[in-house]
Amino acid sequence: MRTLSAAISCDVDTLSSIYKGYGCRRPGGYDFSELAMGLENFSRFLEPYGIRATLFMVGNDFLPEKNRSAIRQMAREGHEIANHSRSHIQGFRFLSIEEKEVEIAGMEDICQEVTGIRPVGFRSPGWNISDDTLPLLEKRGYRYDSSIFPTSMAPLLKLFHWHSMRNRPGRDRTTLGHWKYMFAPSVPYQMEKGSLIRKGETGFFEFPVTVTPGLRIPFFATFLLSTGLGLFRLCYGMLKARRRPIQFQFHLSDFVNYSHPSLRDQIPRRGAGFYVPQALEVSLQEKISMFRSALETIGRDYTFLPLEKWTNSTLSGA
């Protein structure tokens, strides 16, 4: 009997959200074709397993009319729509309190207009959050955050991102929040008031990116693509043995075919001073095959819930 809890989340970052025109060589700019393509592929991928995911979405991606039917369809299928800010500012933690609230509220407004849904969960762009965001989220009725990435590899990942984004302003080159967050609890927890990394009894939850016990190796789709199924299975064995809950995170790019002619000129060239995820260079067929193996492995032992329902079941004691 499966008694362990898991969630599938996806950061729905379009090329426009991430690059904001830099490196785009297509006349007229982005055509947003990857959003509908990626969401449809993601839905088809999850359908055989009956899984409902949590989609962290960017407000500005709701603006093009062509995106709205795909977003509404995901909501109708029962996937949770959560907040990933209005404009996906990589240096989110350096914004003023007022600017942070504009980013959070801006996504809420357009999401409610398009889907009728007001998000209750938040994830900062690039997991680049700060403690002063927590009172804003609580004030605005949020129930959980999912921006903490408590990995021992944070120094290496920060350095890699800083170097790969060398053609961008300093704030855009930062990621993963404050150094102290690498030491945060590695399983879901209620927070202490005013602190994202201290446990408390506030009823407000943090769902960190899953890392392994001990070494705190990242356990999510980006790392799977980079290292392969062998390390994935080793890490999964550690998590299962310790009965650790799992939040397995994807990105929209994991489910997009970037060899499609309409997308080729919208992607910055590798080495041009922008971070280009590996998911943009691996074939869709190869990605889906690898992700299916991973999901079937987790699904043998874990029951999947969207993060909002996970929060509800934890508070109710279910």
Secondary structure, DSSP 8 states (H G I E B T S, - for coil): ---EEEEEEEEE--HHHHHTTTT--STTS---HHHHHHHHHHHHHHGGGT---EEEE-GGGGSSHHHHHHHHHHHHTT-EEEE--SS--TTGGGS-HHHHHHHHHHHHHHHHHHHS----EE--GGG---TTHHHHHHHTT--EE------TTHHHHHHHHHHHTTTS-GGGG--SS-GGGGGS-SS-EEB-TT-SSSB-SSS-EE----B-TTT--B-SHHHHHHH-HHHHHHHHHHHHHTT--EEEEEEGGGG--TTSTTTGGGS--TTSSS---GGGTS-HHHHHHHHHHHHHHHHTTEEE--HHHHHHHHHHT-
